[in-house]
Amino acid sequence: MILKFATALIALTAALGAVPSFAADWRPDKRIEFVVPNAAGGGNDRIGRLVQHIAQEKRFVEPVMTITNKPGAGQVIGINYLNQHAGDGHYVGIISATFLGDIISGRSQIGLADIAPIAQLFTEYVAFAVKADSTLKTGKDLVARLKTDSGSLSTAISGVIGNHNYIALALLARAAGCDLKKLKVVTFNGGAEGITAALGGHVDMVIAPAATILPHVQSGGLRMLALAAPRRMPGAYANVPSTKELGVNTTIDNWRVVIGARGITQPQTAYWENVLARVVDTADWKAMLEKDSLTGEFLRSAETRAQLQAEYNELASIMNELGLVKTK
């Protein structure tokens, strides 16, 4: 998200990622489940399946590796399923920034202590998109609608009110002078479901990972109005304004973190760290990052844990300012 490690720490992390760590004395010896706490087709699912494909094709992981989708209650159902296999390195999963928002808003009883961070894979930005025939043609049109008649605009997001998708909308709405209480938001279990709703005309707009929306823009079904980023992105997003350009001084990004079941051992963590370090070093992975204009910020377990705590603190401050933290 907003808070990032100092340059020196990032450089240290890059150096650590470039040098193979010690050989772990644990290896999986049976089928592996990669748990995606969201519906098939969304951002977490897409990345989980790419990790699975590369790890199996390159034989970084020898046993069969399957994807298990466990959507619902934000990401709680999937994480609870993962933790039913406490201490078992044959179960790993993936989470996104929604996880922190759910904790801070009080919607989730799961906390940072209930997950075992293995590695951060990258960070990404979310996009605002509408159906191709929408009367909203530009980012400025969106700001104008939020300012004058926000209650007439229905927006689909994955997850729950208060997550990073919602906050991206809230920050833009606040910059437009909109009353946040008037925002009309419809929640779905995954980005793909929200996109389907937008394509079908059931909602006016969808906010989802830019890379998940992009194929539908390229096929002519959706039009991207803005990218929740501090600057305009290159490549396929070159003509899409950043929310910074639309008056939002604070931006929020998403990340993908691979976690293990609660209580996994240090050798199990080290094994998966090394596998993922090899995955993100492949040509296929780098091509995906370039195609989707993603930031390949790979962090190992200790750095990921520290990053999550730092971002938790920063996000709590933003959500409190936006009135998204329930007071007892």
C-alpha positions as MATLAB code, in Angstrom:
seq = 'MILKFATALIALTAALGAVPSFAADWRPDKRIEFVVPNAAGGGNDRIGRLVQHIAQEKRFVEPVMTITNKPGAGQVIGINYLNQHAGDGHYVGIISATFLGDIISGRSQIGLADIAPIAQLFTEYVAFAVKADSTLKTGKDLVARLKTDSGSLSTAISGVIGNHNYIALALLARAAGCDLKKLKVVTFNGGAEGITAALGGHVDMVIAPAATILPHVQSGGLRMLALAAPRRMPGAYANVPSTKELGVNTTIDNWRVVIGARGITQPQTAYWENVLARVVDTADWKAMLEKDSLTGEFLRSAETRAQLQAEYNELASIMNELGLVKTK';
ca = [
       0.000    0.000    0.000;
       1.177    3.532    0.785;
       3.817    2.743    3.325;
       6.900    1.162    1.798;
      10.191    0.062    3.241;
      13.194    2.318    2.949;
      15.311    2.054   -0.164;
      18.056    0.314    1.734;
      15.724   -2.408    2.936;
      14.298   -2.942   -0.529;
      17.810   -3.226   -1.895;
      18.661   -5.726    0.838;
      15.541   -7.729    0.017;
      16.455   -7.795   -3.667;
      19.888   -9.022   -2.772;
      18.484  -11.744   -0.559;
      16.140  -12.827   -3.336;
      19.014  -13.055   -5.778;
      21.069  -15.345   -3.571;
      19.727  -18.876   -2.907;
      19.036  -19.364    0.801;
      20.161  -22.442    2.669;
      18.707  -25.744    1.535;
      15.620  -26.580    3.532;
      15.575  -30.001    5.194;
      11.872  -30.463    4.457;
      10.208  -31.407    1.185;
       6.577  -32.248    0.409;
       5.921  -35.945   -0.060;
       2.221  -35.945   -0.937;
      -0.368  -33.894   -2.836;
      -0.214  -30.139   -2.207;
      -3.259  -27.893   -1.924;
      -2.918  -24.269   -2.936;
      -5.891  -22.597   -1.235;
      -7.462  -19.577   -2.943;
      -9.908  -17.848   -0.553;
     -11.859  -16.357   -3.457;
     -13.987  -17.523   -6.369;
     -12.397  -18.858   -9.546;
     -11.457  -16.232  -12.128;
     -10.502  -13.402   -9.764;
      -7.097  -11.910   -9.087;
      -6.023  -14.309   -6.328;
      -7.195  -17.271   -8.388;
      -5.379  -16.092  -11.517;
      -2.091  -15.629   -9.665;
      -2.464  -18.868   -7.710;
      -2.924  -20.811  -10.922;
       0.110  -19.162  -12.500;
       2.245  -20.099   -9.494;
       0.907  -23.643   -9.718;
       1.601  -23.858  -13.460;
       5.169  -22.583  -13.241;
       6.051  -24.625  -10.154;
       4.787  -27.828  -11.775;
       6.029  -27.207  -15.308;
       9.538  -26.308  -14.106;
       9.421  -29.128  -11.546;
      10.224  -26.762   -8.702;
       7.607  -28.836   -6.845;
       7.538  -32.569   -7.513;
       4.203  -33.740   -5.983;
       0.911  -32.865   -7.671;
      -0.219  -29.347   -6.759;
      -3.931  -28.543   -6.968;
      -5.943  -25.351   -6.582;
      -8.731  -25.330   -3.995;
     -11.155  -22.382   -4.135;
     -12.755  -21.547   -0.778;
     -14.587  -18.217   -1.248;
     -16.722  -16.443    1.306;
     -16.669  -14.059    4.284;
     -13.953  -11.963    2.684;
     -11.052  -14.397    2.821;
     -11.919  -15.887    6.202;
     -13.393  -19.193    4.994;
     -10.310  -19.972    2.940;
      -7.899  -19.026    5.735;
      -9.863  -21.064    8.273;
      -9.723  -24.048    5.911;
      -5.979  -23.609    5.553;
      -5.550  -23.443    9.328;
      -7.423  -26.707    9.778;
      -4.139  -28.193    8.560;
      -1.982  -26.416   11.127;
       1.700  -27.241   10.909;
       1.331  -29.023    7.564;
       3.543  -27.628    4.803;
       1.473  -29.400    2.157;
      -1.108  -26.612    2.430;
      -0.376  -23.073    1.271;
      -2.636  -20.219    0.235;
      -2.729  -16.700   -1.128;
      -4.182  -13.503    0.327;
      -4.533   -9.918   -0.838;
      -4.827   -6.528    0.853;
      -8.502   -7.236    1.581;
      -7.234   -9.306    4.491;
      -5.951   -6.259    6.401;
      -9.042   -4.156    5.725;
     -11.300   -6.859    7.119;
      -9.306   -7.005   10.347;
      -9.269   -3.236   10.854;
     -12.963   -2.793   10.068;
     -13.863   -5.487   12.583;
     -15.427   -7.753    9.970;
     -12.881  -10.513   10.514;
     -11.890  -12.215   13.745;
      -8.715  -13.454   12.072;
      -5.616  -11.396   12.802;
      -2.022  -11.174   11.702;
      -1.107  -13.761   14.329;
      -3.386  -16.285   12.589;
      -1.399  -16.470    9.359;
       2.098  -17.681    8.515;
       3.502  -15.311    5.849;
       5.833  -17.016    3.383;
       6.465  -14.405    0.686;
       5.054  -11.322   -1.004;
       4.951  -11.897   -4.759;
       4.242   -8.391   -6.091;
       2.040   -5.336   -5.729;
      -0.598   -4.085   -8.153;
      -3.130   -1.315   -8.677;
      -6.889   -1.573   -9.014;
      -8.871   -0.035  -11.850;
     -12.272    1.613  -12.260;
     -14.135    0.262  -15.297;
     -17.583    0.559  -16.859;
     -19.436   -1.230  -19.616;
     -18.281   -0.077  -23.051;
     -21.609    1.651  -23.811;
     -21.725    3.511  -20.476;
     -22.447    7.227  -20.507;
     -19.318    7.606  -18.372;
     -16.560    8.094  -20.951;
     -13.650    9.419  -18.912;
     -12.245    9.634  -15.418;
     -13.455   13.227  -15.251;
     -16.978   12.040  -16.032;
     -16.716    9.661  -13.084;
     -15.577   12.425  -10.745;
     -18.437   14.630  -11.931;
     -20.992   11.860  -11.298;
     -19.629   11.237   -7.819;
     -19.829   14.941   -7.078;
     -23.349   15.550   -8.350;
     -25.237   12.258   -8.051;
     -23.161    9.528   -6.403;
     -26.264    7.681   -5.232;
     -27.169    6.854   -8.843;
     -23.872    5.027   -9.432;
     -23.696    1.375   -8.377;
     -20.219   -0.104   -8.011;
     -19.171   -3.756   -7.782;
     -16.192   -4.744   -5.648;
     -14.845   -8.078   -4.481;
     -14.701   -8.591   -0.737;
     -16.420   -6.309    1.737;
     -16.977   -2.637    2.514;
     -13.746   -1.269    3.938;
     -11.291   -3.293    1.859;
      -8.730   -1.799   -0.540;
     -11.208   -1.758   -3.450;
     -13.710    0.231   -1.419;
     -11.047    2.567   -0.065;
      -9.885    3.314   -3.625;
     -13.483    4.396   -4.386;
     -13.842    6.281   -1.104;
     -10.640    8.255   -1.666;
     -11.805    9.296   -5.148;
     -15.287   10.133   -3.859;
     -13.828   12.212   -1.038;
     -11.640   14.109   -3.511;
     -14.806   14.810   -5.537;
     -16.540   16.205   -2.446;
     -18.973   13.298   -2.238;
     -20.758   12.159    0.919;
     -19.339    8.654    1.435;
     -22.593    7.507    3.022;
     -24.312    7.917   -0.340;
     -22.038    5.502   -2.170;
     -23.895    2.502   -3.583;
     -21.601   -0.525   -3.419;
     -22.392   -4.162   -4.250;
     -19.996   -6.820   -2.929;
     -19.005  -10.097   -4.608;
     -16.805  -13.047   -3.669;
     -14.266  -12.340   -6.411;
     -13.265   -9.806   -9.040;
     -14.549  -12.021  -11.856;
     -18.083  -11.965  -10.410;
     -18.042   -8.165  -10.196;
     -16.804   -7.922  -13.776;
     -19.576  -10.244  -14.937;
     -22.123   -7.995  -13.186;
     -20.701   -4.929  -14.948;
     -20.681   -6.667  -18.335;
     -24.294   -7.674  -17.802;
     -25.352   -4.153  -16.898;
     -26.340   -5.148  -13.364;
     -23.998   -2.521  -11.888;
     -22.686    0.706  -13.382;
     -19.025    0.230  -12.516;
     -16.576   -2.353  -11.233;
     -13.369   -1.891   -9.249;
     -10.965   -4.819   -9.531;
      -7.290   -5.538  -10.209;
      -6.292   -3.797  -13.421;
      -4.843   -7.005  -14.862;
      -8.136   -8.827  -14.267;
     -10.118   -6.101  -16.018;
      -7.688   -5.580  -18.910;
      -8.750   -8.584  -21.086;
     -12.342   -7.334  -21.027;
     -11.190   -3.871  -22.067;
      -9.145   -5.345  -24.902;
     -12.111   -7.440  -26.074;
     -14.356   -4.366  -26.107;
     -16.668   -5.280  -23.226;
     -15.431   -2.752  -20.670;
     -13.831    0.690  -20.671;
     -11.255    1.621  -18.035;
     -11.844    5.084  -16.568;
      -9.029    5.344  -14.036;
      -6.247    3.480  -12.296;
      -5.799    3.903   -8.531;
      -2.115    4.757   -8.849;
       0.226    7.635   -7.992;
       1.146    8.117  -11.648;
       0.045    7.043  -15.132;
       1.190    3.523  -15.927;
       2.873    2.489  -19.187;
       1.937   -0.077  -21.798;
      -1.711   -1.089  -22.012;
      -2.642    1.539  -19.401;
      -0.923    4.500  -21.052;
      -4.237    6.198  -21.932;
      -5.834    5.602  -18.533;
      -5.539    8.489  -16.044;
      -4.293    7.812  -12.539;
      -6.449    8.809   -9.590;
      -3.591   11.157   -8.704;
      -4.437   13.071  -11.893;
      -8.071   13.153  -10.761;
      -7.249   14.812   -7.459;
      -6.512   11.926   -5.094;
      -3.320   12.652   -3.164;
      -3.261    9.310   -1.357;
      -3.197    6.095   -3.370;
      -3.671    2.501   -2.364;
      -2.334   -0.606   -4.005;
      -2.912   -4.310   -3.619;
      -0.444   -7.109   -3.056;
      -0.372  -10.877   -3.229;
       1.120  -12.764   -0.316;
       1.550  -16.523   -0.101;
       0.895  -17.912    3.375;
       1.190  -21.280    5.021;
      -1.068  -22.991    7.525;
      -0.716  -21.622   11.038;
       2.168  -23.282   12.869;
       4.234  -24.381    9.865;
       7.869  -24.977   10.720;
      10.854  -22.881    9.702;
      12.129  -25.584    7.287;
       8.683  -25.727    5.641;
       8.672  -21.933    5.308;
      12.198  -22.003    3.864;
      11.200  -24.639    1.313;
       8.319  -22.527   -0.004;
      10.375  -19.326    0.094;
      12.904  -20.972   -2.190;
      10.234  -22.369   -4.531;
       8.558  -18.970   -4.872;
      11.902  -17.193   -5.349;
      12.484  -19.510   -8.327;
       8.956  -18.974   -9.654;
       9.299  -15.161   -9.723;
      12.656  -15.490  -11.490;
      11.179  -17.310  -14.505;
      10.550  -15.748  -17.900;
       6.841  -16.600  -17.660;
       6.462  -14.694  -14.398;
       8.433  -11.680  -15.619;
       6.353  -11.618  -18.800;
       3.181  -11.518  -16.694;
       4.544   -8.605  -14.635;
       5.468   -6.678  -17.762;
       2.194   -7.404  -19.543;
       0.117   -6.274  -16.573;
       2.412   -3.389  -15.504;
       2.907   -4.897  -12.057;
       5.647   -4.116   -9.552;
       7.701   -7.236   -8.945;
       8.399   -6.553   -5.277;
       9.313  -10.018   -3.955;
       9.794  -10.251   -0.181;
      10.749  -13.297    1.853;
       8.986  -14.375    5.042;
      10.537  -12.023    7.617;
      10.299   -9.000    5.328;
       6.719   -9.893    4.395;
       5.683  -10.138    8.039;
       7.214   -6.731    8.778;
       5.598   -5.226    5.674;
       2.164   -6.506    6.672;
       2.460   -4.974   10.132;
       3.621   -1.635    8.740;
       0.826   -1.517    6.195;
      -1.698   -2.531    8.832;
      -0.731    0.536   10.852;
      -0.937    2.845    7.820;
      -4.246    1.423    6.595;
      -5.782    1.701   10.065;
      -4.985    5.408   10.023;
      -6.603    5.913    6.596;
      -9.696    3.874    7.454;
     -10.130    5.756   10.699;
      -9.955    9.036    8.800;
     -12.603    7.774    6.364;
     -14.854    6.644    9.215;
     -14.520    2.955    8.368;
     -13.398    1.771   11.791;
     -16.168    0.715   14.123;
     -15.925    2.251   17.567;
     -17.069    0.285   20.581;
];
